[in-house]
């Protein structure tokens, strides 16, 4: 089948899916969860084949870690789907209701975006999350995963599409792309696609933006920061920084740079080094850091690098203002946290740091759609239009205006026979 025909079919099916009720969509999600469990052995065998091939091809260690998809990962995926089933349907919510005049009522009502193209990295669980979020939000989707996960992605796509069809979802609402040529074709098809979501490096996201007229929701690098302020509880700070860096290093919400107030650095940094040595984390630091602990020097590039590995750059700063300035200069707008006992300092940090997620006294690893209660995510938005932060169900719907009248015409208002009331009705849309 040609890419043009495939896109046409998904577009056609997306219009039918947009009208599907909550009961049908939840039934399909439950069927997908059951099928993932029922075909677990096939999925794991496919993933083992991908892992073995990727090792022979010398795939980088962080990508191998992301590629791994075992029983525990399948269980996590099923938990995510079950969580998604329990969430309210994002489609059909009334956002505004205004009586323009007697018998003339305006409603702003959420609806699916349409057809979404998602290009993502080697994590097979991303395919499950993205497809099920699109299903719940009533969107058609074309998925392009990394070539390193091709066998796993094939079986997962087959399981999801077959299970949804068995539950009564319109055929062809989702499809898997496997070649770069298909992606190139997709970028030219603004007639069929309503949104592209690329998950990858800044360079990759920029390439997509520069080569398509389709709106792009970019997921840029995850250069996340922890800032340990003066007077922070040392034990709390140590626990948060270690979790932010090492709980899972190969993800975009892992901390890459640590900023430490100069007053607390002499006490905190030796504690941190011992903890990071135990986790086998390589440390690099600014000249002031090197005076306090024996680490290699950090270069300018270190401040703007997403390691996705057991490496952490450290900078000693004079205070909150320098920390905020560093984050806004080198960060990617993803997630940044402050550890401090001072509420006013936390408030200033959260106000002035220009990121989609700003935290106080907690790990950057909480920046995640599932942990936020969104039922997983299609990615992290670091821009400022449409959706920002973890993009869950609410980020996959848009809205339309619905106007109900009784023979109203504009001429009566233009010649002032009638005037508008513009009264807020606080009313749900219904016919």
C-alpha positions as CSV (number, residue, x, y, z in Angstrom):
1,X,0.0,0.0,0.0
2,X,1.3,3.5,-0.9
3,X,2.0,6.0,1.9
4,X,-0.6,8.3,0.3
5,X,-3.3,5.6,0.5
6,X,-2.3,4.6,4.0
7,X,-2.6,8.2,5.2
8,X,-5.9,8.6,3.5
9,X,-7.3,5.6,5.2
10,X,-6.1,6.7,8.6
11,X,-7.6,10.1,8.1
12,X,-11.0,8.6,7.1
13,X,-11.0,6.3,10.1
14,X,-10.0,9.2,12.4
15,X,-13.2,11.0,11.6
16,X,-15.2,7.9,12.7
17,X,-13.1,7.4,15.8
18,X,-13.7,11.0,16.8
19,X,-17.4,10.2,17.3
20,X,-16.7,7.0,19.3
21,X,-18.1,7.0,22.8
22,X,-16.2,6.5,26.0
23,X,-17.6,3.1,26.6
24,X,-16.3,1.8,23.2
25,X,-12.9,3.4,23.7
26,X,-12.5,2.0,27.2
27,X,-13.6,-1.5,26.0
28,X,-10.9,-1.4,23.3
29,X,-8.3,-0.3,25.8
30,X,-9.2,-3.2,28.1
31,X,-8.9,-5.6,25.1
32,X,-5.5,-4.2,24.3
33,X,-4.3,-4.7,27.9
34,X,-5.6,-8.3,27.9
35,X,-3.9,-9.0,24.5
36,X,-0.6,-7.6,25.7
37,X,-0.7,-10.1,28.6
38,X,-1.9,-12.9,26.5
39,X,0.8,-12.5,23.9
40,X,3.6,-11.7,26.3
41,X,5.9,-14.5,25.2
42,X,5.7,-13.4,21.5
43,X,6.5,-9.8,22.5
44,X,9.5,-10.8,24.6
45,X,10.9,-13.1,21.9
46,X,10.6,-10.2,19.4
47,X,12.4,-7.9,21.8
48,X,15.2,-10.4,22.4
49,X,15.8,-10.5,18.7
50,X,16.0,-6.7,18.6
51,X,18.4,-6.7,21.5
52,X,20.7,-9.3,20.0
53,X,20.8,-7.6,16.6
54,X,21.4,-4.1,18.2
55,X,24.3,-5.4,20.4
56,X,25.9,-6.8,17.3
57,X,25.4,-3.4,15.6
58,X,27.1,-1.7,18.7
59,X,24.1,0.3,19.6
60,X,24.9,2.8,22.4
61,X,24.4,1.6,25.9
62,X,21.7,4.2,26.8
63,X,19.7,3.1,23.7
64,X,20.0,-0.6,24.6
65,X,18.6,0.2,28.0
66,X,15.7,1.9,26.5
67,X,15.1,-0.9,24.0
68,X,14.8,-3.6,26.7
69,X,11.1,-4.7,27.1
70,X,10.6,-7.6,29.5
71,X,7.7,-8.9,31.7
72,X,8.0,-6.0,34.1
73,X,7.9,-3.4,31.3
74,X,4.8,-5.1,29.8
75,X,3.2,-5.1,33.3
76,X,4.0,-1.3,33.5
77,X,2.4,-0.8,30.1
78,X,-0.7,-2.7,31.1
79,X,-0.9,-0.6,34.4
80,X,-0.7,2.5,32.3
81,X,-3.6,1.4,30.1
82,X,-5.7,0.5,33.1
83,X,-5.0,4.0,34.5
84,X,-6.0,5.5,31.2
85,X,-9.3,3.6,31.3
86,X,-10.1,5.2,34.6
87,X,-9.6,8.8,33.3
88,X,-12.4,11.0,32.1
89,X,-12.9,11.1,28.4
90,X,-11.2,14.4,27.2
91,X,-13.5,14.6,24.2
92,X,-16.8,16.5,24.4
93,X,-16.0,18.7,27.4
94,X,-17.6,22.1,27.4
95,X,-15.0,24.8,28.0
96,X,-17.2,27.8,27.5
97,X,-20.9,28.5,27.1
98,X,-22.2,32.0,26.2
99,X,-25.6,33.3,25.4
100,X,-25.0,35.7,22.5
101,X,-28.6,36.6,22.5
102,X,-31.9,35.0,23.3
103,X,-32.0,31.6,21.5
104,X,-28.4,32.1,20.2
105,X,-26.0,30.0,22.2
106,X,-22.2,29.5,21.7
107,X,-20.3,26.5,23.1
108,X,-16.6,25.8,23.0
109,X,-16.3,22.0,23.1
110,X,-13.2,19.7,23.1
111,X,-12.6,17.4,20.1
112,X,-9.8,15.2,18.8
113,X,-6.9,16.8,16.9
114,X,-7.4,14.4,14.0
115,X,-4.4,12.4,12.7
116,X,-1.1,12.5,14.5
117,X,2.3,11.3,13.3
118,X,4.7,10.3,16.1
119,X,8.3,9.6,15.6
120,X,10.0,8.2,18.7
121,X,13.2,6.6,19.9
122,X,14.0,3.0,20.8
123,X,11.6,2.5,23.7
124,X,8.9,0.0,22.8
125,X,6.8,1.1,25.8
126,X,6.5,4.5,24.0
127,X,4.5,2.8,21.2
128,X,2.0,1.4,23.6
129,X,1.6,4.7,25.5
130,X,1.3,6.8,22.4
131,X,-1.2,4.5,20.6
132,X,-3.5,4.1,23.6
133,X,-3.5,7.8,24.4
134,X,-4.4,8.5,20.8
135,X,-7.2,5.9,21.0
136,X,-8.6,7.4,24.3
137,X,-8.5,10.9,22.8
138,X,-10.1,9.8,19.5
139,X,-7.1,10.5,17.3
140,X,-5.8,8.5,14.4
141,X,-2.1,7.9,14.6
142,X,0.9,6.8,12.4
143,X,3.8,5.6,14.5
144,X,7.5,5.5,13.5
145,X,9.8,3.9,16.0
146,X,13.5,3.4,15.8
147,X,14.8,0.7,13.5
148,X,16.6,-1.0,16.4
149,X,13.1,-1.9,17.8
150,X,11.5,-3.0,14.6
151,X,10.6,-6.5,15.6
152,X,9.1,-5.4,19.0
153,X,7.3,-2.5,17.4
154,X,5.7,-4.8,14.7
155,X,4.3,-7.2,17.3
156,X,3.1,-4.4,19.6
157,X,1.4,-2.6,16.7
158,X,-0.3,-5.8,15.6
159,X,-1.5,-6.6,19.1
160,X,-2.9,-3.1,19.5
161,X,-4.6,-2.8,16.1
162,X,-6.1,-6.3,16.2
163,X,-7.4,-5.9,19.8
164,X,-9.0,-2.5,19.1
165,X,-10.7,-3.9,15.9
166,X,-12.1,-6.8,17.9
167,X,-13.6,-4.3,20.3
168,X,-15.3,-2.4,17.5
169,X,-12.9,0.5,16.9
170,X,-12.9,1.6,13.2
171,X,-10.3,-0.2,11.1
172,X,-7.1,1.6,10.1
173,X,-7.2,4.2,12.9
174,X,-3.5,3.3,13.6
175,X,-0.6,2.1,11.5
176,X,3.1,1.5,11.9
177,X,5.7,3.1,9.6
178,X,9.1,1.5,9.3
179,X,11.3,3.5,6.8
180,X,12.8,6.9,6.6
181,X,11.2,7.3,3.2
182,X,7.8,7.0,4.8
183,X,8.6,9.7,7.3
184,X,9.8,12.0,4.5
185,X,6.5,11.4,2.7
186,X,4.5,12.0,5.9
187,X,6.1,15.4,6.4
188,X,4.7,16.5,3.1
189,X,1.2,15.3,3.7
190,X,-0.4,18.3,5.5
191,X,-3.7,17.4,3.8
192,X,-3.9,14.2,6.0
193,X,-1.8,15.0,9.1
194,X,-2.8,17.5,11.7
195,X,0.1,17.3,14.1
196,X,3.6,15.8,14.2
197,X,5.3,14.8,17.5
198,X,9.0,14.1,17.2
199,X,10.7,12.6,20.2
200,X,14.5,13.1,20.0
201,X,17.3,15.6,20.0
202,X,17.0,19.3,19.3
203,X,18.6,18.8,15.9
204,X,16.1,16.1,15.0
205,X,13.2,18.2,16.2
206,X,14.5,21.2,14.2
207,X,14.9,19.1,11.1
208,X,11.2,18.0,11.3
209,X,10.1,21.6,11.9
210,X,12.2,22.9,8.9
211,X,10.9,20.2,6.5
212,X,7.1,20.2,7.1
213,X,4.2,22.5,6.9
214,X,2.4,20.4,9.5
215,X,2.3,21.8,13.0
216,X,5.0,20.2,15.2
217,X,4.9,19.6,19.0
218,X,8.6,19.4,19.7
219,X,10.1,17.3,22.4
220,X,13.6,18.7,22.7
221,X,16.6,17.6,24.8
222,X,16.1,16.9,28.5
223,X,18.8,19.0,30.1
224,X,17.4,19.0,33.6
225,X,18.8,20.7,36.7
226,X,18.8,20.3,40.5
227,X,19.7,23.4,42.5
228,X,20.7,22.8,46.1
229,X,20.1,26.1,47.9
230,X,21.8,27.4,51.0
231,X,20.2,26.0,54.2
232,X,18.8,22.9,52.3
233,X,18.4,19.8,54.4
234,X,21.6,17.8,53.4
235,X,20.0,14.4,53.7
236,X,16.9,15.5,51.7
237,X,19.1,17.1,49.0
238,X,21.3,14.1,48.7
239,X,18.3,11.8,48.3
240,X,16.7,14.0,45.7
241,X,19.8,14.5,43.6
242,X,20.8,10.8,43.6
243,X,17.2,9.9,42.6
244,X,17.1,12.6,39.9
245,X,20.4,11.4,38.4
246,X,20.5,7.6,38.9
247,X,16.9,6.2,39.3
248,X,17.0,5.7,35.5
249,X,19.7,7.6,33.6
250,X,18.5,7.0,30.0
251,X,15.5,9.2,30.1
252,X,14.8,12.9,29.4
253,X,13.8,13.8,32.9
254,X,17.0,12.6,34.5
255,X,19.1,15.4,35.9
256,X,22.2,16.3,33.9
257,X,23.6,19.3,35.9
258,X,23.7,20.0,39.6
259,X,23.9,23.6,40.9
260,X,25.0,24.1,44.5
261,X,25.0,27.3,46.6
262,X,28.5,28.3,47.6
263,X,27.6,28.4,51.3
264,X,26.5,24.7,51.4
265,X,28.9,23.3,48.8
266,X,31.8,22.5,51.2
267,X,29.4,20.3,53.3
268,X,27.3,18.9,50.5
269,X,29.7,18.0,47.7
270,X,31.8,15.4,49.6
271,X,28.6,13.7,50.6
272,X,27.4,13.7,47.1
273,X,30.7,12.4,45.7
274,X,30.5,9.4,48.0
275,X,27.0,8.6,47.0
276,X,27.7,9.0,43.3
277,X,30.8,6.8,43.6
278,X,28.6,4.1,44.9
279,X,26.4,4.5,41.8
280,X,29.4,4.7,39.5
281,X,28.5,8.1,38.3
282,X,31.3,10.1,36.6
283,X,31.4,13.7,37.9
284,X,32.8,16.8,36.2
285,X,32.8,20.2,37.7
286,X,33.6,23.9,37.5
287,X,36.8,25.3,39.1
288,X,35.1,26.0,42.4
289,X,33.8,22.4,42.5
290,X,37.3,21.1,41.8
291,X,38.6,22.9,44.9
292,X,36.1,21.0,47.1
293,X,36.1,17.5,45.5
294,X,38.5,15.7,43.1
295,X,36.7,15.7,39.8
296,X,37.6,16.3,36.1
297,X,36.9,19.8,34.7
298,X,33.6,20.6,33.2
299,X,33.7,22.2,29.7
300,X,31.2,24.7,28.2
301,X,29.7,21.8,26.3
302,X,29.0,19.9,29.5
303,X,26.4,22.5,30.6
304,X,24.4,21.9,27.4
305,X,24.8,18.2,27.0
306,X,22.1,15.6,27.7
307,X,24.2,12.6,28.8
308,X,21.5,10.0,29.2
309,X,24.2,8.1,31.1
310,X,26.0,7.9,34.4
311,X,27.6,11.3,34.2
312,X,26.8,14.5,36.1
313,X,28.2,18.1,35.7
314,X,28.4,20.3,38.8
315,X,28.6,24.0,39.2
316,X,29.0,26.0,42.4
317,X,26.9,29.2,42.2
318,X,26.8,32.4,44.3
319,X,23.0,32.1,44.9
320,X,19.6,31.8,43.5
321,X,20.0,34.4,40.8
322,X,23.0,32.8,39.3
323,X,21.3,29.4,39.4
324,X,18.3,30.7,37.6
325,X,20.4,32.5,35.0
326,X,22.4,29.3,34.4
327,X,19.3,27.2,33.9
328,X,17.6,29.7,31.6
329,X,20.8,29.9,29.5
330,X,21.7,26.2,29.2
331,X,18.5,24.3,30.0
332,X,16.1,22.9,27.5
333,X,12.9,24.0,29.2
334,X,12.1,20.5,30.4
335,X,12.3,20.1,34.2
336,X,14.2,21.8,37.0
337,X,14.0,21.5,40.7
338,X,15.1,23.5,43.8
339,X,15.9,21.9,47.1
340,X,15.5,24.5,49.9
341,X,13.9,25.1,53.2
342,X,12.9,28.6,52.2
343,X,9.4,28.9,50.7
344,X,10.1,32.4,49.3
345,X,13.2,31.2,47.5
346,X,11.3,28.2,46.1
347,X,8.6,30.6,44.9
348,X,11.1,32.8,43.1
349,X,12.8,29.8,41.5
350,X,9.5,28.5,40.2
351,X,8.4,31.9,38.9
352,X,11.7,32.8,37.1
353,X,12.9,29.5,35.7
354,X,11.5,29.3,32.2
355,X,10.7,25.5,32.0
356,X,7.6,23.5,31.5
357,X,8.1,21.7,34.8
358,X,9.5,23.5,37.9
359,X,9.7,21.6,41.3
360,X,10.4,22.2,44.9
361,X,12.0,19.6,47.1
362,X,11.4,16.6,44.8
363,X,13.1,14.6,42.1
364,X,13.1,15.7,38.4
365,X,12.0,12.1,37.6
366,X,8.5,12.9,38.6
367,X,8.1,14.8,35.3
368,X,6.1,12.1,33.6
369,X,2.6,11.8,32.3
370,X,1.9,8.6,34.2
371,X,3.2,10.0,37.4
372,X,1.1,13.2,36.9
373,X,-2.0,11.0,36.5
374,X,-2.3,11.7,32.8
375,X,-2.4,8.0,31.8
376,X,1.2,8.1,30.3
377,X,2.3,10.6,27.7
378,X,3.1,11.0,24.0
379,X,6.1,13.1,24.9
380,X,7.2,16.2,26.8
381,X,6.4,19.6,25.2
382,X,9.1,22.2,25.8
383,X,7.5,24.9,23.7
384,X,4.8,27.3,24.7
385,X,2.0,26.8,22.2
386,X,-0.8,24.3,22.6
387,X,0.7,21.8,25.1
388,X,3.6,22.0,27.5
389,X,5.2,19.6,29.9
390,X,4.1,15.9,29.8
391,X,1.6,15.7,26.9
392,X,-1.3,13.4,28.0
393,X,-4.9,13.3,27.0
394,X,-5.5,17.1,27.4
395,X,-2.7,17.8,25.0
396,X,-4.2,15.5,22.3
397,X,-7.5,17.4,22.0
398,X,-8.3,20.8,20.5
399,X,-11.8,22.4,20.5
400,X,-14.4,23.6,18.1
401,X,-17.1,26.3,18.5
402,X,-20.7,25.1,18.3
403,X,-23.4,27.8,17.7
404,X,-27.1,27.0,18.2
405,X,-29.6,29.5,16.8
406,X,-33.3,29.9,15.9
407,X,-33.1,31.6,12.5
408,X,-30.7,34.3,13.7
409,X,-29.1,36.5,11.0
410,X,-26.3,39.0,11.3
411,X,-28.2,41.8,9.5
412,X,-30.4,42.3,12.5
413,X,-27.4,43.1,14.7
414,X,-25.6,45.1,12.0
415,X,-28.5,47.6,11.7
416,X,-28.9,47.6,15.5
417,X,-32.4,46.1,15.6
418,X,-30.9,43.6,18.0
419,X,-27.9,43.7,20.4
420,X,-25.7,41.0,21.8
421,X,-26.0,39.9,25.5
422,X,-22.8,37.9,25.8
423,X,-23.9,36.2,29.0
424,X,-22.0,33.4,30.6
425,X,-24.5,30.5,30.9
426,X,-22.3,28.0,32.9
427,X,-24.0,25.2,30.9
428,X,-22.9,22.0,29.3
429,X,-23.4,21.6,25.6
430,X,-26.3,19.4,24.4
431,X,-28.8,19.4,21.6
